[in-house]
Amino acid sequence: MLKAGDFSFRNPEVADLAWAIASAPLMSNDDSYSDLQMVGEEWCLSQLEAHNLWLRDLDDNPSALLDFLNAEGLKLLGKKFESLLAFWFSHSPVFELLHRNVVLHDDAKNTSGEIDFIIRDVETNELMHIESACKYYIGYQKSSHWDNWIGPNGHDSLDNKLKKSQRQLRAFERKEGRAFLKAHELEMPRSYLFMKGYFFHHYSRLEGAVPPKHAHPHYNGGWYIYEHELPLFKGDYAQWMLLPKQRWIGTYQSHEEQDVFSGSEMIDACRQFIRRHAKAPMIIQVEERDGLTVEVSRGFVVRDAWPHF
């Protein structure tokens, strides 16, 4: 079976799509939170294999994907991830996209829930309800508790996300969800959380790092430092890039010539970014491989007050 890193793509959006499909989920399935059924890594890799030729053709002519993403309007990172999945489900030879972004209402016309995707596997005829997420969580302390894993700007946590996802995945158990299925003559779908992303450990805790409880054993990982620790980068060797947010999805690689900073230059760039945006920049360590600028590792520089602002 193919692996997520077995091949590369020239077009960065196609590369992001392949990563969205094939990368390991953030969390494993576990009986202790049975309300959260995750897509499994084996399923993701099987989809990469099933879509290999489709992705190759798309890489040769990516206009359909680029037009789709432009029409969607790329704003928040999670929305771009959702748009990549929407393109996959609606253009793939394997799936039929039946419904997207369904808003459910109760008897008082209040919003009671939202559905990301309802899709059908055209070969097996299986109906699937997919809730999507692309998340980046940082381990505040050396702890596996979900409330220890917090977003880079101090908002959101793994604990809150999984609790919210539990409710989303049970939408069709509620009256308004069952009414939607009946109105559209659909059987009860199987519900899955399709959550990809990264967990980041403090650089001093990379050895013997403690991931979140029930994290997938092959989760994508990175490191982080605090702003006052930036002098650790000091040096003249050019190996760092400040990664724009639209390139956070997937592992970075580019055939084009890039501005690669020395450690000392990266210190200044990070400080300026934090002052200008009051957000945590993501930086990547890169190396040259056969004319490609390739990501070796990635990390965040969080403000010293993080996560308490």
Secondary structure as GFF3:
##gff-version 3
##sequence-region A 1 309
A	DSSP	alpha_helix	12	22	.	.	.	ID=ss1
A	DSSP	three_ten_helix	31	33	.	.	.	ID=ss2
A	DSSP	alpha_helix	41	50	.	.	.	ID=ss3
A	DSSP	alpha_helix	52	60	.	.	.	ID=ss4
A	DSSP	alpha_helix	63	72	.	.	.	ID=ss5
A	DSSP	alpha_helix	77	91	.	.	.	ID=ss6
A	DSSP	beta_strand	95	105	.	.	.	ID=ss7
A	DSSP	beta_strand	111	121	.	.	.	ID=ss8
A	DSSP	beta_strand	127	139	.	.	.	ID=ss9
A	DSSP	three_ten_helix	146	148	.	.	.	ID=ss10
A	DSSP	beta_strand	149	150	.	.	.	ID=ss11
A	DSSP	alpha_helix	158	169	.	.	.	ID=ss12
A	DSSP	three_ten_helix	171	173	.	.	.	ID=ss13
A	DSSP	alpha_helix	175	183	.	.	.	ID=ss14
A	DSSP	beta_strand	190	202	.	.	.	ID=ss15
A	DSSP	three_ten_helix	203	205	.	.	.	ID=ss16
A	DSSP	beta_strand	221	226	.	.	.	ID=ss17
A	DSSP	three_ten_helix	227	233	.	.	.	ID=ss18
A	DSSP	beta_strand	238	242	.	.	.	ID=ss19
A	DSSP	three_ten_helix	245	247	.	.	.	ID=ss20
A	DSSP	beta_strand	253	254	.	.	.	ID=ss21
A	DSSP	beta_strand	261	262	.	.	.	ID=ss22
A	DSSP	alpha_helix	263	277	.	.	.	ID=ss23
A	DSSP	beta_strand	282	289	.	.	.	ID=ss24
A	DSSP	beta_strand	292	302	.	.	.	ID=ss25
###
